[in-house]
């Protein structure tokens, strides 16, 4: 989890913008990318959960590697 130190800018008394230190912005981007990668992985695994599989040993034998 990224610890953020935001500076809130107001316009006409309403919160309008947030300023973050650059290092926190980059860390936040990386956290979001990790989240989206994990979400895509979970979706792919769900989609392929019933697909036929072979063990690593079976794959090696079928490819003539053993």
Order of alpha helices (4+ residues) and beta strands (2+ residues): beta-beta-alpha-alpha
